Amino acid sequence: MRPNQRLRSIAPIVIAMVGFVATSCATAPVVTVAAGVPVDGNSFVVRNVRVFDGHRAMEGVDVVVKDGRIDMVGHVTPPTDLPVIDGADFTLIPGLIEAHGHVEAQRELRDALRFGVTTELDMLSRINFTAPQKSRRTQMERTDLADLWTAGSPVTSPRGLGTQFGIPFSTISKPDEAVALVKGRIAEGSDYIKVMYEPGAPLFTTISYETMAAVVAAAHAQGVLVVAHISSVEGARGAVRAGVDELAHVFSDTLVDDAFAREIAAHRTFVCATLSIFGGFQGKNFGAALVADARLSPYLSAAQRAELVKVGPGPKHPMAPYLVRFDVDRAIENVRRLRVAGVRILAGTDAANLTSHGVSMHGEIELLTRAGLTPAEALEAATLAPAEAFHLDDRGRIAVGARADLVLVDGNPLVDITATRAIVRIFKNGFEVSRAVPAVAAAPVK
């Protein structure tokens, strides 16, 4: 049953008196919140719900949220003074974490949250926009925006990949510039360092292996992670051996061999798949299926719809000589091989490039199951795995003490991964999130 069908079948408000408190023989009411009736405040109970905690599933448990944090999980005796959401037939999952996005405006963070993405890991944007957004992630207030971490400006060579966007930032030419550049990026607001390493790529220059290794050493000395943009096996080999913490894309110029897959696993390097953008580059855009899905379509803005059905770059596009490296079928097979080797996979979409914030994550995790991940592994790739990779200790999991960034869905995504699209409720910092599509601003009167 879809959420809107469920809402029509239930009266607007149902108040049930259940449970007793054995104190002085007095009874206390348990207020059950009907489907469709928002929870007021950031303390509540989800009763008798299937929970995916970021790694494993638990059936028929209770989750207690107090003041925006998870207070109890399991077969517990929940407080009787909190609103109760009946979780029967539903699944509660952690808020999704987009492990590869590009955020340029608050509306994109709003789009993300409307589809259950409660945290965005930005991988290259204008630091003058992204840096001021970061303060929200330590707050526990009501918000309609996803939290943001950012790489800010990339580390790239003169005329290297990333310079084509016209964003003003300094570049690097040799290893002895690494320490100053890394410290400068951190000072201006980068949470982690993104390196562009593209040996042999047409159209762009690239930093040398030695320069990349110096950047990795400088970043690690400052206690921050390094993410590498690569598009080839050659680039991936260099990045992994230089000690980067994550590959920002899976490579797809050729198929990975078993020995290198095991090497990536041995280095404990995470790989963000970004399969959605591979399809977009090849004109096999998966976005049209998301637009057509009745569980998602009502919540799309006009701008999201347009981005999702946009035609990808063709062979005459100026970037075509570079984009031929991106092949979705080889990318899917490489994810399959990396998963078998024990490499931890992260879910990311490269939004908003032929993808869209929030909604495209539901397509990405389905693509991960096509690449051999189980539904539980695909959900982990979008929750616990990026949280652990980027040391986000208060999110990506349903556990005592964690932030109550939660998504309640109708059905069982551990059996049918597309059930993540049947969103019933979203909570950010424990507060329920409205899924209303923002109205388009009227044109100014002249």
Buried (B, 14 or more C-beta within 10 A) or exposed (E): EEBBEBBEEEEEEEEEEEBEBEEEEEEEEBBBBBBBBEBEBBBBBBBBBBBBBBBEBBEEBBBBBBEBBBBBBEEEEBBBEBBBBBBEBBBBBBBBBBBBBBBEEBBBBBBBBBBBBBBBBBBBBBBEBBBEBBEBBEEBEBBBBBBBBBBBBBBBBEEBBBBEEEBEBEBBEEBEBBBEBBBEBBEEBBBBBBBBBBBEBEBBBBBBBEBBBBBBBBBBEEEBBBBBBBBBBBBBBBBBBBBBBBBBBBBBBEBBEEEBBBBBBEBEBBBBBBBBBBBBBBEEBBBEEBBEBEBBBEBBBEBBBEBBBBEBBEEEEEEBEBBBBBBBEBBBBBBBBBBEBEBBBBBBBBBBBBBBBBBBBBBBBBBBBBBBBEBBBBBBBBBBBBBBBBEBEBBBBBBEEBBBBBBBBBBBBBEBBBBBBBBBBBBBBBBBBEBEBEEEEEEEEE
